[in-house]
Amino acid sequence: MLWSVGRSDFQSADAATQVDGADTPILELAETPTAPASDLDDECRADRGDQNSGAGVIAAWNYAYYVRRDAVAARALATPNSSVVPAEQLQPFIDAVPVGTNYCVRTKALSEDVYLVDLSELRPDGVQRITQTVTTQQLDGKWFVDVFN
């Protein structure tokens, strides 16, 4: 799940990546008013998302991947035991996405924490669609991506 607009556009104070005592990155997203998750389900979106719902964290994951192009920020949105590879292994995948790629992600809740995700990558050489199931998990009041199938 990945798109890019330009890394420098997103290195602002609205999100900071920190590391906890176990060397697990933590992405701090500024609080912004958002529509309820049910209002965002099934809409094609490319916003920065949030950790207030499964759909919100899926949007945040894609934002970190495609817009920020930052594996540390993306990995910080995954559970510690997630199937997502460590940031240093994830960054080459992000770097392989052509500069100028845009994206749009559509989520459909299959259950409280499982979503059908339809990602459209708008690459300079054409459109690519990726459909997958994403399992999310709530930990300490925040939502994280867990498994991509």
Salt bridges, closest charged atoms under 4 A:
ASP14 OD2 - ARG48 NH1 3.25
ASP47 OD1 - ARG45 NE 2.64
ASP70 OD2 - ARG68 NH2 3.48
ASP118 OD2 - ARG129 NH2 2.17
GLU121 OE1 - ARG123 NE 2.60
